[in-house]
Amino acid sequence: MFQFGHLGKFTLADEGKGMSRKKKVSTAKSLLLTIPEVAIKLNVCRGTVYNLIHHEGSPTIMFRGLRRVHPDLLQKWLAEHEKQAA
């Protein structure tokens, strides 16, 4: 069951035996993509994304020990590699 909560976020409520858990789910769009999100966008597996990063120079940002990808940098990198392949 979806419920709208504080600050434009909605929560998921599990209907259980008298106790309900609520998990906050953000409705805001992320500024940076995770590796699994990049894999989904490119329709490849996570391993392929890591290979592109380590062997092909796909751009990433390390943020507090987490590897993230800026969507604009990914688009630019893909366009450059598309030209090289042609």
C-alpha positions in Angstrom: 0.0 0.0 0.0 1.4 3.4 -1.0 1.1 6.3 1.4 2.3 9.8 0.9 4.5 11.1 3.7 6.5 14.1 4.7 8.4 16.2 2.1 7.0 14.7 -1.1 8.2 11.2 -0.3 5.9 8.2 -0.2 6.2 5.1 2.0 5.5 1.5 1.4 3.6 -0.1 4.3 3.6 -3.8 4.8 0.2 -5.0 6.0 1.1 -7.5 8.6 -0.3 -8.9 11.9 -0.8 -5.6 13.7 2.7 -4.3 13.0 3.5 -2.3 9.9 6.9 -1.4 8.6 7.3 1.6 6.5 10.2 2.1 4.0 10.8 5.5 2.6 11.2 5.6 -1.1 12.6 8.8 -2.7 10.7 10.2 -5.6 13.6 12.5 -6.5 15.8 11.7 -9.5 19.4 10.9 -8.6 22.1 13.2 -9.9 24.6 10.3 -10.2 24.0 6.8 -11.5 25.0 3.6 -9.7 26.8 0.8 -11.6 23.6 -1.3 -11.7 21.7 1.7 -13.1 24.3 2.2 -15.8 24.1 -1.5 -16.6 20.3 -1.2 -17.1 20.6 1.8 -19.3 23.2 0.1 -21.5 21.4 -3.2 -21.4 24.5 -5.1 -20.2 25.5 -6.8 -17.0 27.4 -5.1 -14.1 30.6 -7.0 -15.0 30.5 -5.4 -18.5 30.2 -2.0 -16.9 33.2 -2.6 -14.7 35.1 -3.8 -17.7 34.2 -0.6 -19.6 35.4 1.4 -16.6 38.7 -0.4 -16.1 39.7 -1.3 -19.7 37.9 1.3 -21.9 38.1 4.4 -19.6 34.4 4.9 -19.0 34.1 8.0 -16.7 33.3 7.5 -13.1 33.3 9.5 -9.9 34.4 8.2 -6.5 32.1 9.7 -3.9 32.8 8.7 -0.3 34.2 5.4 -1.5 31.2 4.7 -3.8 31.7 4.6 -7.6 29.1 6.7 -9.4 28.6 7.8 -13.0 27.3 11.2 -14.1 24.7 10.7 -16.9 26.1 13.6 -19.0 29.6 12.2 -18.9 28.4 8.8 -19.8 26.5 10.2 -22.9 29.6 12.1 -24.0 31.8 9.1 -23.6 29.4 6.8 -25.5 29.2 9.4 -28.4 33.0 9.6 -28.6 33.4 5.8 -28.7 30.6 5.5 -31.2 32.6 7.8 -33.5 35.8 5.8 -33.0 34.0 2.6 -33.9 32.7 4.0 -37.2 
